């Protein structure tokens, strides 16, 4: 019997394809709701627990399992210009490099010591003026930083 079948037979794969994390929230919410308000409370508790379980699993999953793609540091790869360095003004956060979601939209990038996220443009159409990083400040605002430190 495969006890890890719900994670595709690989408990270290960083996925939960059947969504069992949110189901746990639903079950706990239903039990708590039933204890407080009987069957109607169980229904309300299940809905609240399911939504809460999904949101918590989504947030924690992104924090725990967010990993940069294999070519994230490659200056010529799909995430060109790769990982920023001191020449561009990038300072690693405590704990080392951290690949996170863009706080202001789509994409992922490297979080710096100030909390800004350096989102690489790649070599495609978004790389106006060549591959660079869109340095995103949480809450809004950004600056384009090119290899070598030029800013626009």
Secondary structure, DSSP 8 states (H G I E B T S, - for coil): --TTGGGTT-TTSS--TT-HHHHHHHHHHHHHHHHHHHHHHHHHHHHHHHHHHHHHHHHHHHHHH----TTTT-TTSTTTT-S--GGGT--B-TTS--EEE-TTSS-EEEEBTTS-EEEE--SSTT-TTSSEEEEE-TTS-EEEEETTS-B-
